[in-house]
Amino acid sequence: MKPFLPFLVFALALFPKVEAQEDIYKMELGAMLGGSFYLGDANYTSLYKGTRPMGGIIARYIFNPRIALKANLAMAGIKGSTQGNENKFPFNTSFSRTLYDLGVQAEFGFWPYGLGPDYLGYKRCQPYLIAGMGLTYAGKPAESVIAVNFPVGIGLKYKLKPRWNVGVEFTMRFSTSDNLDVTNATEALNDPYRIKSGGIKNKDSYSFTSLFVTYDLFPQCKNCNKLEN
């Protein structure tokens, strides 16, 4: 047995390294929770004014350690008031409303994300940029509004454990509607200055600031190509 002891020690030393290598997963599934605020006729410039709760579910498809495609379904509250605004209104009014957001965003990481080897540049903490497209639905207490929105933002995620991810995101969602702030009690907010506009100019927007937790799903087969060959 003595001649084999060096080989046994060598094998036991390698075993933890093999176990520590990260599996590559195709998807993440999780939840997000945070706050939302609105920018529009009742609040032009004040970030986080009238912040209300938001929450939802998210799913990511992982293309590679830098690029992912994320889908979300979220519910959020928004509210605003003309009182104290720098722009002078001939009236004072306020509104409160709940909206639903269904969207898809591409995420572009600054460097490879994960627990992979250091010599390939993998980091367990990764900042990333966000851009995409979605749908906004707002129902009662007014006529229903369905609009396209264009989210842009930034995020930061951290590999807490081999299959657990946590992070924070900030997105601004520019909608194609100017009626998100129009309820039965605030009809006057429907184009209060009577200024015609096109595109997303003079349209309502809202923001999500959220914390998220996701779990990795569907490991990729590392040896499939080797087996095929």
C-alpha positions in Angstrom: 0.0 0.0 0.0 2.9 2.4 0.7 3.8 2.9 -3.0 0.2 4.0 -3.6 -0.1 6.5 -0.8 1.4 9.5 -2.7 -1.2 8.9 -5.5 -4.0 8.6 -3.0 -3.0 11.8 -1.3 -2.8 13.5 -4.7 -6.3 12.2 -5.7 -7.8 13.4 -2.4 -6.3 16.8 -2.9 -7.8 17.1 -6.4 -11.3 16.0 -5.3 -12.4 19.2 -3.6 -11.4 21.2 -6.6 -13.5 19.1 -8.9 -16.5 19.5 -6.6 -16.0 23.2 -6.4 -16.3 23.8 -10.1 -19.5 25.6 -11.0 -22.2 23.8 -13.0 -23.6 26.0 -15.9 -27.3 26.5 -15.8 -29.7 27.6 -18.5 -32.2 29.6 -16.5 -33.0 31.4 -13.2 -36.4 31.8 -11.6 -37.2 34.0 -8.6 -39.0 37.0 -7.2 -38.5 40.7 -6.7 -39.7 43.2 -4.2 -39.2 47.0 -3.9 -40.8 50.4 -4.6 -42.1 52.3 -7.6 -42.6 56.0 -8.4 -44.2 57.9 -11.2 -43.1 60.8 -13.5 -45.8 62.7 -15.5 -48.1 65.7 -15.3 -48.4 65.4 -11.5 -44.7 64.9 -10.9 -42.2 66.1 -13.5 -38.8 65.7 -11.8 -38.9 64.5 -8.2 -37.4 61.0 -8.1 -39.0 58.7 -5.5 -41.7 61.1 -4.7 -44.9 59.2 -3.7 -43.1 55.8 -3.8 -45.4 52.8 -3.4 -44.7 49.1 -3.1 -44.1 46.8 -6.1 -43.4 43.1 -6.5 -43.3 40.4 -9.0 -41.7 37.3 -10.5 -38.8 37.1 -12.9 -37.2 34.4 -15.1 -33.8 34.7 -16.9 -32.5 32.7 -19.8 -28.7 32.6 -19.7 -27.1 32.9 -23.1 -23.5 33.1 -21.7 -21.9 34.5 -18.5 -22.2 38.1 -19.8 -25.6 38.1 -21.5 -29.1 37.1 -20.3 -32.7 37.6 -21.4 -35.1 38.4 -18.5 -38.9 38.2 -18.4 -40.9 39.8 -15.6 -44.5 40.0 -14.4 -45.0 42.8 -11.8 -47.6 44.7 -9.9 -46.9 48.2 -8.7 -48.7 51.2 -7.2 -48.1 54.7 -8.5 -49.4 58.0 -7.2 -48.8 61.8 -7.7 -50.0 65.2 -6.7 -49.8 68.6 -8.3 -49.4 70.3 -4.9 -46.0 71.8 -4.4 -45.0 71.3 -8.1 -42.7 73.9 -9.7 -45.0 74.0 -12.7 -48.1 76.1 -11.8 -51.4 74.4 -12.2 -54.8 76.1 -12.3 -56.0 73.3 -9.9 -54.6 71.0 -7.2 -55.3 67.3 -7.6 -53.8 63.9 -6.8 -54.2 60.4 -7.9 -53.4 56.8 -6.9 -53.5 53.8 -9.2 -52.3 50.2 -9.5 -50.6 49.0 -12.7 -49.3 45.7 -14.1 -46.1 45.3 -16.1 -45.2 42.4 -18.4 -41.9 42.8 -20.1 -38.7 41.3 -21.5 -35.3 42.9 -21.1 -31.8 42.1 -22.3 -29.0 42.2 -19.6 -25.4 43.0 -20.6 -22.8 42.2 -17.9 -19.5 44.1 -17.6 -17.6 40.8 -17.1 -18.3 37.1 -16.8 -20.6 36.2 -13.9 -20.4 33.1 -11.7 -18.0 30.9 -9.8 -15.9 29.9 -12.8 -12.1 30.0 -12.9 -10.4 33.3 -12.1 -8.2 33.1 -15.2 -11.3 33.4 -17.4 -12.4 36.6 -15.6 -15.4 35.1 -13.7 -16.6 37.3 -10.8 -19.3 36.4 -8.3 -20.4 40.1 -8.3 -21.5 41.7 -11.6 -22.9 45.1 -12.6 -25.0 45.1 -15.8 -27.1 47.3 -18.1 -30.8 46.7 -18.9 -32.8 47.5 -22.0 -36.0 46.0 -23.3 -39.7 46.3 -24.1 -43.0 45.6 -22.3 -46.7 46.2 -21.8 -48.3 48.3 -19.1 -51.9 47.7 -18.0 -53.7 50.0 -15.6 -57.4 49.4 -14.7 -59.8 50.9 -12.2 -60.6 53.6 -11.0 -60.7 54.8 -14.6 -60.9 53.6 -18.1 -58.4 50.8 -18.7 -55.1 51.8 -20.2 -52.9 49.4 -22.2 -49.6 50.8 -23.4 -46.1 49.8 -24.6 -43.2 50.6 -22.3 -39.5 50.8 -22.9 -37.4 49.9 -19.7 -33.8 51.0 -19.4 -31.7 50.7 -16.3 -28.8 49.2 -14.3 -28.4 46.3 -12.0 -26.0 44.5 -9.7 -26.1 40.8 -8.9 -24.1 38.6 -6.6 -23.7 34.8 -6.6 -24.6 34.0 -3.0 -24.2 30.2 -3.4 -23.6 28.0 -6.4 -27.3 28.1 -7.3 -28.6 31.2 -5.5 -28.4 34.8 -6.8 -29.3 38.0 -5.1 -29.2 41.5 -6.5 -30.7 45.0 -6.9 -32.1 46.8 -10.0 -33.1 50.3 -11.0 -35.2 50.7 -14.2 -37.0 53.6 -15.7 -40.0 52.5 -17.8 -41.0 55.0 -20.5 -44.6 54.4 -21.6 -46.5 55.4 -24.7 -49.5 56.6 -22.7 -50.2 60.0 -21.1 -53.2 58.6 -19.2 -51.6 56.5 -16.4 -52.3 59.4 -14.0 -55.9 59.9 -15.3 -58.6 58.5 -12.9 -62.3 59.4 -12.5 -61.2 62.1 -10.0 -58.3 63.5 -12.1 -59.6 63.9 -15.6 -57.9 67.3 -15.7 -54.5 65.6 -15.8 -55.4 64.5 -19.3 -53.1 66.9 -21.2 -53.5 69.8 -18.7 -51.4 72.2 -20.8 -53.1 71.3 -24.1 -49.7 70.7 -25.7 -49.6 68.3 -28.6 -46.7 65.8 -28.6 -45.6 62.7 -30.4 -43.6 59.6 -29.7 -42.8 59.3 -25.9 -42.6 63.1 -25.4 -45.0 64.3 -22.7 -45.9 60.7 -21.9 -46.0 59.1 -18.4 -43.2 56.9 -17.1 -42.6 55.0 -13.9 -39.7 53.4 -12.2 -38.9 50.1 -10.3 -36.2 49.9 -7.7 -36.2 46.2 -6.6 -34.3 43.6 -4.7 -34.4 40.1 -6.2 -33.6 36.5 -5.3 -33.3 33.8 -8.0 -32.5 30.1 -8.2 -30.6 28.4 -11.0 -32.4 25.7 -13.0 -31.7 23.3 -15.8 -28.0 22.5 -15.8 -26.3 22.3 -19.2 -24.6 19.1 -20.2 -20.9 19.9 -20.2 -19.9 16.7 -21.8 -22.5 16.5 -24.6 -20.2 17.6 -27.3 -17.5 15.2 -26.1 -19.9 12.3 -26.2 -21.1 13.2 -29.7 -17.6 13.3 -30.9 
